[in-house]
Structure formats: structure tokens, C-alpha cells
Amino acid sequence: MVKCKKKKKWIKLLVIIAIIFIVIFLYFHFYVNPQIVNANIASIKSNAITVINMATSGTISSNDYDNLITVSKDNDGNVTLLEVNAKNVNKLNNDIMIEIQTELDKGNLLNYNLPLGTFTGLPILSGIGPKIKLKIVPIGNVKTTYRSQIASLSINQSYHKIYLTISIDVCIFLPLYTQNVTISNQILIGENIIVGQIPSTYLNTDNLTNALNLIP
């Protein structure tokens, strides 16, 4: 009888301990860890954008508008064709993706060390304790999309800009928690003042944008 009572006490104790662990796990998983990610998301995105800019600065600076777009005019100086240079756009795109992937593989800018007290969720303990690594790992491929924009400056002058949006999917790893985040950055890769009347078909830049994004 005494043994049964002791056994029941141990079972109750184990159940209580299990419940405490489950409550702690749920508290960290659904409250503390998401709060930590949200508190650091701006820094994470900023560092990832730094990686993008470091990787693309040299490649973009070695290209200019004329490498990407050929402007054809008639004898009166009016624009007849804005043609995408598929070979150069494709090369620029591949070079940028390779450079970004190389930088991401280094991983130096995508890791943080957070004090253990931060994981309690209590502000008073947020900067106290040994460091726990918050790791950010790229997942999937780097994605790129182009956007073409033409704005009229005057009757016979237009400002043409080409933007490249680079998107990176990363996974943020914390103890017992992961979260996927997409980080995007838009970069101006070419601009030109075009002198001469531009046909209305080009003022709607969807065609140019689609042509740029159809590059294999």
C-alpha cells in the first residue's frame, strides 16, 4: 500500500514536471522566440542588404545603360525601338547571383550572438548571461526581377531607369525554433536621358519589363 502511494506520488511529480516543461516550451516557441526574431528583424534585413550591396557593387558599376538597352532612332531623331540586349542582361544577372551566393556562403554577416537572458522574455534580463548564437542560413536560390520605368521630362526628353530587385529567402535558427524570412532589395542598375519622342507603346513599360524578366 505504501509502495503504491509512493509510486502515485512519483507519477504525479513526473506529470507535473512534464507539464512544466511543455508550458515552458510553448512559452518560448510561441512568445519569446518570435519576439526575439521580430526585435532583430531590422538588423537581420540590414545585414543581408549589406551582403547584397557588397556583392553587386562591382558587377553593377562595370555595366551601364548602353550595355543593357539599345536605343534606335529614325532620321528625325525620334525613338523607334528600345531593345533589350539579352546577352548582356543575362550575363549581368548571372554574375550578380553568383556574387551574392558567394557572399552568403561566407555567412559572416548573417550570425548574431544574443545574451541568454534575452530568451527569458523579461526586459530586465535581456542583456544578461552567456551568448547564444542566432543563426541565419540562406535557403533556396537568389531570385531577381527587373522593373523598367520611363518618366517624361519634357516634350522630347524622357528619363529611363532600370531597377533590379533581389530577393533572398533565409531561415532564422534559434533554440527549438525556426522562422523563414524573405529579404528584398531594389537596386538601380541603369539610367539614361533619352532625347527624342518616344512612341506611346514604350511609355507603358510593361513590355520592357517583361522582356528583361524573360531573360533565361
C-alpha positions, -999 to +999 in steps of 0.1 A: +000+000+000+028+024+010+047+014-023+015+023-043+013+057-026+049+064-033+045+053-069+015+075-074+034+104-059+063+098-084+038+096-112+022+129-102+056+145-098+067+133-133+034+146-147+038+180-131+074+182-144+063+172-179+035+198-178+061+225-166+084+216-195+056+217-220+044+251-207+080+264-209+084+251-244+052+266-256+060+299-240+094+300-257+081+287-290+050+309-294+061+341-275+098+345-266+114+333-299+091+352-322+096+383-301+134+379-304+131+375-342+108+405-345+132+426-324+162+417-345+145+415-380+155+451-389+192+442-382+189+409-400+175+426-431+200+454-429+229+430-428+215+409-456+211+440-477+247+449-469+257+415-483+237+422-514+252+456-519+287+443-513+282+415-538+266+437-565+285+470-563+315+459-585+293+440-610+268+468-615+295+496-617+312+477-646+279+479-666+260+509-679+227+516-696+240+512-731+251+476-723+215+467-714+193+487-738+199+498-774+180+529-784+173+531-822+161+564-838+149+575-872+163+603-893+143+628-874+158+618-841+126+601-828+129+568-809+118+538-830+129+510-808+141+503-772+157+469-775+169+447-746+204+433-750+196+398-739+232+386-738+244+414-716+214+413-693+217+376-689+254+379-681+248+407-656+220+386-639+242+355-636+272+375-623+251+391-597+236+359-585+270+342-583+285+371-563+256+372-539+257+334-534+294+336-527+290+363-501+261+344-485+281+312-483+307+331-461+279+336-436+299+361-415+273+389-417+243+366-410+250+354-375+243+371-342+251+363-305+224+371-281+226+371-243+209+341-227+187+365-206+171+377-238+154+342-241+135+347-208+113+373-224+119+396-194+133+431-203+153+433-171+173+402-181+176+409-218+213+418-218+225+393-192+241+359-194+263+339-218+259+343-255+235+321-276+240+321-314+212+332-336+220+317-370+206+329-403+210+304-432+201+311-469+176+287-483+167+282-519+181+303-548+186+340-551+157+355-571+159+385-593+133+406-611+136+437-633+115+468-634+116+494-662+104+530-656+101+558-681+092+593-670+087+623-693+110+652-686+098+675-714+082+672-749+113+655-764+131+642-733+124+611-712+142+596-682+145+558-684+155+538-653+161+501-649+158+485-614+168+451-602+150+436-572+170+409-555+152+385-531+168+361-507+149+335-486+166+329-452+159+307-423+165+320-388+175+294-363+170+298-326+170+271-299+138+250-306+126+275-331+130+284-368+114+311-389+116+318-427+120+354-439+122+368-474+146+398-477+144+420-508+164+450-520+158+471-551+189+485-569+192+510-597+213+493-624+209+516-653+196+551-662+195+573-692+180+606-705+166+598-739+164+627-763+136+623-789+100+615-789+093+580-776+063+560-790+034+556-766+039+518-767+072+523-747+057+547-722+038+517-709+070+499-697+053+465-691+068+453-724+103+463-715+100+449-680+086+416-694+115+415-719+140+419-691+124+393-669+122+368-697+159+366-699+168+329-692 
